[in-house]
Amino acid sequence: MKSDFVLAITQLSAEKNLPPEVVIKAVETALVSAYKKDTFAANQNVSVKINPSTGAVQVWAEKTVVEQPSDHHREISLDKALEIKPDIKIGDAIEVEATPHNAGRIAAQTAKQVILQRLHEAEHSAIFEEYADKEGDIITGMVRRVEPKQVFIDLGRTEAVLPAVEQMHNERYRLGQRIRVYLLEVAQTNRGPLVVVSRSHPNLLRRLFEMEVPEISNGAVELISIAREAGFRSKVAVVARQEGIDPVGCCVGLRGIRIQNIVNELSGEKIDVVMWSPDASAFITNALSPAKVLGVEINEDAAAAIVPDGQLSLAIGREGQNVRLAAKLTGWRIDIKSASEAEAEAKARPLPVEAEEAAVVGEELAGEMPAFEEPVSVDIEEVGEEEVGEPLEPVGVEVPSLTSEPKVAAEKAKIRFAEEIMIPQPIKPGAKSKKKKKKGAPGKESAEDGIKIKKLRRMPGTIEVNGEDEEY
């Protein structure tokens, strides 16, 4: 009988995954309830002790010492009390062994129900303590049931609930699928411990990086902040805590193997790993990648990022996703401006008082300087051969004399004529020139710089070349 009791305790301990001491405590509590209904008074203090090695049961009842007991369940005589405890006095309470020989059918049924109830409570308490210590970690489970508003994940000893708000919108769960979830909360309810898990929490991404990147787990690389839109895109800011370590390269891994494992676990979610910087402008520039940022203007409550006109849509992202994640990552409210828009705003912005005074002084100085007249184009109809190649003075042009900048004034007043541009060809005596065909009106020639020159008048003593004969 005793061996059967010990065997039953051992079997219950194995089935409920509970220590034998917990099972024995539950049986003791059940026997107390059973004996109170059958043998002792309802409000009497009764305790049960079970020997774990032999299975012997001892029932102890508390009684009051009197001279002549009237109720044997509650009172004991002084003579019997002195045998148990020599220094006992009348009116004191003493525990007396009162183990009944047998229990009734109702008491046995009550003991069975109490044992099962106590075992359930002990099991729930053990589950709660086990998963309360794992809160904030990643656990692996199997999909047990799929409902419209929640998914039940089998964790082995209990079921976890994956609510709709904690699910990834691009995932479809199927029965028997093994997934990793983030243990969000463990609560104690009347039906047992309630375990709530998540697939969309940012800390799920943090724990995955700690599992895949050894440098993060040992402290060489620190993960500063995470901005995530579950199922679509995430941004992660990292920094190295040891010299000679590339934090972004450690997270990406050789040929991207580390980051690819995380992306596969998150069903293809895109992940951007950027470098953290204590400088807000540099951090915002890195957070807006892959867009190129020309500059960042930091104000008290916001930051304005200037990007090239061709990368404005890339910096904003689809439906503003890129700039929204960058704002979550950095903690700044970010405004995106194109380079042309920023330039237009800079022009429309009123100048400071000092700049306005400097502009007025510059206008006054410019008004005091003498104005130069533009060169006048002069058509020369009659020019002698002797004057060809000689410098001519411009007609109708007054060149102001400036002592400070004489070279500049002379360069502006100088006029180039066709005779200066054209180089006269030497004429060989006795040689016949070839006849050349030229387009355009007769009597006119076109110079290299596009200046039209009228036909020179024949002067006495000059040589005329008509293409066939030469006269001297």
ABEGO torsion letter per residue (X at the ends): XAAAAAAAAAAAAAAAGBBAAAAAAAAAAAAAAAAAAAABBAABBBBBBBBAAAGBBBBBBBBBBBABBABAAABBBAAAAAAABAABBBGBBBBBBBBBABBBAAAAAAAAAAAAAAAAAAAAAAAAAAAAAABGBBBBBBBABBBAABBBBBAGABBBBBBAAABBAABBBBBGBBBBBBBABBBBBAAEBBBBBBAABAAAAAAAAAAABAAAAAGABBBABBBBBBGABBBBBBBBABBGBBAAAAAAEBGGAAAAAAAAAAGGBBBBBBBBBABAAAAAAAAAOABBBABBBBBAABBBBBBBAAAAAAAAEBGGAAAAAAAAAAGBBBBBBBAAAAAAAAAABBBBAAAAAAAAAAAAAAAABBBBBBBBBBBBABBBAAABGBBBBBBGBBBBBBAABAAAAAAAABBBBAAAABBBBBBBBGBBBBBBBBBEBBGBBBBAAGBBBBBBBBBBGBBBBAGABBBX
